[in-house]
Amino acid sequence: MTSVRPAPASGPASVAVFGAGMVGVSCAWALRQRGWQVSLYDAQGPGEGTSGGNAGLLAGSSFIPFNNPALWPQLPALLGNQSAKLRYVPSYVLSRAGRLGQFLGHARQADFEPTTRALHALIAHSRRLHEQWMRMVGCSHLRRDLGWLMLYRSAQAQAKANWTIELYKKHGIAHQLLSAHELLELEPALRAGIFDSALWVQDASAISDPAALVRAYAQALVDAGGLFQKCRLLALTPISGAWQAQTDQGLVSAQHVVLALGPWSEVVLRPLGLRLPLIHERGQHQHLAYGLGHRLSRPINDTAAAYVLSPMADAYRLTTGVELNQHAASVSLAAQAQLSQAVLAAQQAVDLGQPMPTPPWLGSRPTLPDSRPMIGPAPRHPGLWLALGHQHIGLSTGPATGDLLASLMTEQDPALDPTPFRPDRFSL
């Protein structure tokens, strides 16, 4: 077994960050900017996990979580386990019944409002940081600021979304309601007669290669004197006011540890007596070649079929709705059916080429019962910090998470109120 190079334990404060997705890389980069000695570790390369599998959206409108008041009237249809929006494995749902009950409880208006305020602030700060960081690392070309489209197949569907429009107005999200004719003028790649109307959410950017963006931030960290090492974290142990991490490549020592491993965090924290109330919202994506006609210029969300279709660097990326299942489970029949359902609906709406030769991607999006991430110190374990539970919006919230955590760790005034994201809001 080879030894991993340890995080320096002398001079500036040393920190080992575990997790090389957008959230972990952002934490490492924000701490390095504050002068800390930073080492970043992950079993995969930067951006090769869930951060590389998303729809590539930086959307100010993403502050509305899945568990919102509009979920209640949809529940009977969703429980039928045939919806494009939600599929589930019954045994998993039974094993997480308590957590899922809490998740539904937070769909009440009284809980929903503080969550939307907190997520809106986190996303808005992240968008500002993304713009700064992209310019700094020279990858602004990956971003297109054309917004995205929420598509409605009937007038009734659009009417049900009026509450969403009111929320956008309340939070200052730029948007415009489009008729079927206006929609086709804006996006001629869409087939006529499919969609009755659309909501153009203008406060959004599309990233043509999310994994490349994460890699660019990670490279900036290394160029600034940080370290990246591929290894799998096996266990954490507090030792004499610091931390020792056992990995599959050897031991790592550091004064502080940041855990940003998403669903994999559960296994690491359990031996420390910390039990995360995570729910695993799994999702897939399929790459499809561009067709011969017009190409979409911005991502679309077909609200009836619950897919997002995003133009990426070399192909369309179609991402599915949610599947509730163990994060490490193999692809279920329900998930396969969900993906097939989404592909057929997208082929109806847009001229698509054949699926790319790479197999569909599957990832797990870790969600907490209130749909807010944990950002801050782990209860009862000085020097251990948590940055996890970002559900579907890690790309849109990663930089602000890193900046907030770095401010807390360096005892600086944070740009955001950390209270809604405190890990000790749960009994861990």
ABEGO torsion letter per residue (X at the ends): XBBBBBBBABEBBBBBBBEABAAAAAAAAAAAAAGBBBBBBBABBBGABAAAABAGBBBAAAABBABBAAAAAAAAAAAAGABAABBBBAAAAAAAAAAAAAAAAAABAAAAAAAAAAAAAAAAAAAAAAAAAAAAAGAAAABBBAEBBBBBABAAAAAAAAAAAAAAAAAGBBBBBBBAAAAAAABAABBBGABABBBBBABBBBBABAAAAAAAAAAAAAAAGBBBBBBBBABBBBBGGBBBBBBAAEBBBBABBBBAAEAAAAAAAAAAGBBBBBBBBBBBBBBBBBBABBBBABBBBBAAAGBBBBBBAABBBBBBBBBBBBAABBBBAAAAAAAAAAAAAAAAABBBBBBBABBBBBBBBBBBAAGBBBBEBBBGBBGBBBBBGAEAAAAAAAAAAAAAAAAAAAGBBBABBAAAABAAABBX
